[in-house]
Amino acid sequence: MIEVRPGGRRRIDRVLAPDYTKGIEQRPLGEVRALRDEAAQEETDLSYLRRLLHARIDIVRAEQGRRSEGGSASVVDQLAKILAVNALGPATGHGRYQTLEPSRAEAHRRHVEALVADVDLSDVTSLSDGKLDQALRTFVAEEASVSQRRREVQAVVDRLNAEIASRYQQGRASVDELLAAARGEPAEPPETGDRD
């Protein structure tokens, strides 16, 4: 299960801390963007972890289905088809287009592999029905935990995006300022009030 540790040093601990977005209305725009970018990276990592779990769930369910239907085709031989069903099926949850790459892909793979240490999914046909059931329960429970944390992180990203959008709508930020910051140049603050 994905636990959030109060005062922890991991990114998820920071992003889901109750005070992460506290006072963002008074913070400089650059700080708000940095908070948003950090939260968005955590969302990307959780989405990646969730996809890894979905793949394992699909493999286990396919093997259980093969056994219950008396099929003879190996799950490994059908792996591309099994994984494509989830990839091409209707979206579930609060997925959104992500431009970031996972920052901890290898750590996530190790985490998922360690969930069911004695279950080798590269040869699911050799596993007992009991081990398959155990693996499925473990992966489904972990996916539910990851999905919950992902929704919580998405709420933080949404809150930060709303603050950024609000500043543009109210004229407290400008596209020129954004472009200047991207070029590393100081920007003129947006004009407020009437000119003489």
C-alpha positions as CSV (number, residue, x, y, z in Angstrom):
1,M,0.0,0.0,0.0
2,I,1.2,3.5,-0.8
3,E,1.5,5.3,2.6
4,V,2.0,9.0,3.0
5,R,4.4,9.8,5.8
6,P,3.8,13.2,7.6
7,G,7.0,15.1,7.4
8,G,8.5,12.5,5.0
9,R,11.1,13.4,2.5
10,R,9.7,11.6,-0.5
11,R,8.0,13.6,-3.2
12,I,4.6,12.0,-2.5
13,D,4.9,12.9,1.2
14,R,5.5,16.6,0.2
15,V,2.8,16.8,-2.4
16,L,0.1,15.2,-0.2
17,A,1.1,17.1,2.9
18,P,-1.9,19.2,4.1
19,D,0.1,22.5,3.8
20,Y,1.5,21.8,0.3
21,T,-0.8,24.4,-1.3
22,K,-1.3,26.6,1.7
23,G,-0.9,30.3,0.9
24,I,-0.4,29.7,-2.8
25,E,-2.4,32.8,-3.6
26,Q,0.4,34.9,-2.1
27,R,3.3,33.0,-3.5
28,P,5.2,34.1,-6.6
29,L,4.0,32.6,-9.8
30,G,7.3,30.8,-10.3
31,E,6.9,29.0,-7.0
32,V,3.3,28.0,-7.8
33,R,4.5,26.6,-11.1
34,A,7.3,24.7,-9.4
35,L,4.8,23.1,-7.0
36,R,2.6,22.2,-9.9
37,D,5.4,20.6,-11.8
38,E,6.5,18.6,-8.8
39,A,3.0,17.4,-8.2
40,A,2.6,16.6,-11.9
41,Q,5.7,14.5,-11.9
42,E,4.3,12.5,-8.9
43,E,1.1,12.0,-10.9
44,T,3.1,10.7,-13.8
45,D,5.0,8.3,-11.6
46,L,1.8,7.0,-10.0
47,S,0.2,6.6,-13.4
48,Y,3.2,4.6,-14.6
49,L,3.0,2.4,-11.5
50,R,-0.7,1.9,-12.0
51,R,-0.1,0.8,-15.6
52,L,2.5,-1.8,-14.4
53,L,-0.1,-3.2,-12.0
54,H,-2.8,-3.3,-14.7
55,A,-0.5,-5.3,-16.9
56,R,0.1,-7.9,-14.2
57,I,-3.6,-8.0,-13.3
58,D,-4.4,-8.6,-17.0
59,I,-1.8,-11.4,-17.2
60,V,-3.1,-13.2,-14.1
61,R,-6.7,-12.9,-15.2
62,A,-5.9,-14.2,-18.7
63,E,-4.3,-17.3,-17.2
64,Q,-7.2,-17.8,-14.9
65,G,-9.6,-17.4,-17.8
66,R,-7.5,-19.9,-19.9
67,R,-7.7,-22.4,-17.1
68,S,-11.4,-22.0,-16.6
69,E,-12.2,-22.3,-20.3
70,G,-9.8,-25.2,-20.8
71,G,-7.8,-23.3,-23.4
72,S,-4.5,-24.7,-24.6
73,A,-2.9,-21.5,-26.0
74,S,-0.1,-20.2,-23.7
75,V,-0.7,-16.8,-22.1
76,V,2.8,-15.9,-22.9
77,D,2.1,-16.5,-26.6
78,Q,-0.9,-14.2,-26.3
79,L,0.8,-11.5,-24.2
80,A,0.7,-8.7,-26.8
81,K,-3.1,-9.3,-27.3
82,I,-3.8,-9.5,-23.6
83,L,-2.0,-6.3,-22.9
84,A,-3.5,-4.5,-25.9
85,V,-7.0,-5.1,-24.6
86,N,-6.4,-2.8,-21.7
87,A,-4.4,-0.3,-23.7
88,L,-7.1,0.0,-26.4
89,G,-10.2,-0.3,-24.2
90,P,-12.2,2.5,-22.8
91,A,-10.3,4.7,-20.3
92,T,-11.1,4.3,-16.7
93,G,-10.4,6.7,-13.9
94,H,-9.2,10.3,-14.2
95,G,-6.6,9.8,-16.9
96,R,-5.1,12.8,-18.7
97,Y,-2.5,13.3,-21.3
98,Q,0.9,13.5,-19.7
99,T,4.0,15.0,-21.2
100,L,6.4,13.9,-18.5
101,E,8.3,10.7,-18.3
102,P,8.3,8.6,-15.1
103,S,11.2,9.6,-13.0
104,R,11.4,6.3,-11.0
105,A,10.5,3.7,-13.6
106,E,13.0,1.1,-12.3
107,A,12.0,1.6,-8.7
108,H,8.4,1.1,-9.6
109,R,9.2,-2.1,-11.5
110,R,11.1,-3.4,-8.5
111,H,8.2,-2.4,-6.2
112,V,5.6,-4.3,-8.3
113,E,7.9,-7.4,-8.6
114,A,8.4,-7.4,-4.8
115,L,4.7,-7.4,-4.1
116,V,4.4,-11.1,-4.9
117,A,8.0,-12.2,-4.5
118,D,7.5,-15.9,-5.1
119,V,5.2,-15.5,-8.1
120,D,7.0,-15.6,-11.5
121,L,4.6,-14.1,-14.0
122,S,7.0,-15.0,-16.9
123,D,5.7,-18.6,-16.4
124,V,2.2,-18.2,-15.1
125,T,1.2,-21.7,-16.3
126,S,3.4,-23.2,-13.7
127,L,1.6,-21.4,-10.8
128,S,-1.0,-23.1,-8.7
129,D,-4.5,-21.7,-8.7
130,G,-3.9,-20.6,-5.1
131,K,-0.8,-18.6,-6.1
132,L,-2.7,-17.0,-9.0
133,D,-5.5,-16.0,-6.7
134,Q,-3.1,-14.6,-4.2
135,A,-1.2,-12.6,-6.9
136,L,-4.4,-11.2,-8.2
137,R,-5.7,-10.1,-4.8
138,T,-2.3,-8.5,-4.1
139,F,-2.1,-6.6,-7.4
140,V,-5.7,-5.5,-7.2
141,A,-5.3,-4.1,-3.7
142,E,-2.1,-2.3,-4.6
143,E,-3.7,-0.9,-7.8
144,A,-6.6,0.5,-5.6
145,S,-4.1,2.1,-3.3
146,V,-2.1,3.6,-6.1
147,S,-5.3,4.9,-7.8
148,Q,-6.5,6.5,-4.6
149,R,-3.1,8.3,-4.1
150,R,-3.2,9.3,-7.8
151,R,-6.6,10.9,-7.4
152,E,-5.3,12.8,-4.4
153,V,-2.3,14.1,-6.3
154,Q,-4.5,15.0,-9.3
155,A,-6.6,17.2,-6.9
156,V,-3.4,19.0,-5.9
157,V,-2.4,19.5,-9.5
158,D,-5.8,20.8,-10.3
159,R,-5.7,23.2,-7.4
160,L,-2.3,24.6,-8.5
161,N,-3.5,24.8,-12.2
162,A,-6.6,26.7,-11.1
163,E,-4.4,29.2,-9.2
164,I,-2.2,29.7,-12.2
165,A,-5.2,30.1,-14.6
166,S,-6.8,32.5,-12.1
167,R,-3.8,34.8,-12.2
168,Y,-3.9,34.9,-16.0
169,Q,-7.7,35.6,-16.0
170,Q,-7.3,38.4,-13.5
171,G,-4.3,39.9,-15.2
172,R,-1.9,39.1,-12.4
173,A,0.2,37.1,-14.8
174,S,1.0,37.4,-18.4
175,V,2.1,35.2,-21.3
176,D,5.0,37.7,-21.8
177,E,6.1,37.0,-18.3
178,L,5.9,33.2,-18.9
179,L,7.9,33.5,-22.2
180,A,10.5,35.7,-20.5
181,A,10.9,33.3,-17.7
182,A,11.4,30.4,-20.2
183,R,14.1,32.4,-21.8
184,G,15.7,33.2,-18.5
185,E,15.0,37.0,-18.8
186,P,13.4,39.3,-16.2
187,A,9.9,40.2,-17.2
188,E,8.0,43.4,-16.7
189,P,5.1,42.8,-14.2
190,P,1.7,42.8,-15.8
191,E,0.1,46.2,-15.9
192,T,-2.7,47.0,-13.5
193,G,-4.9,50.0,-13.3
194,D,-5.3,52.9,-15.7
195,R,-2.6,54.9,-17.4
196,D,-2.5,58.7,-17.0
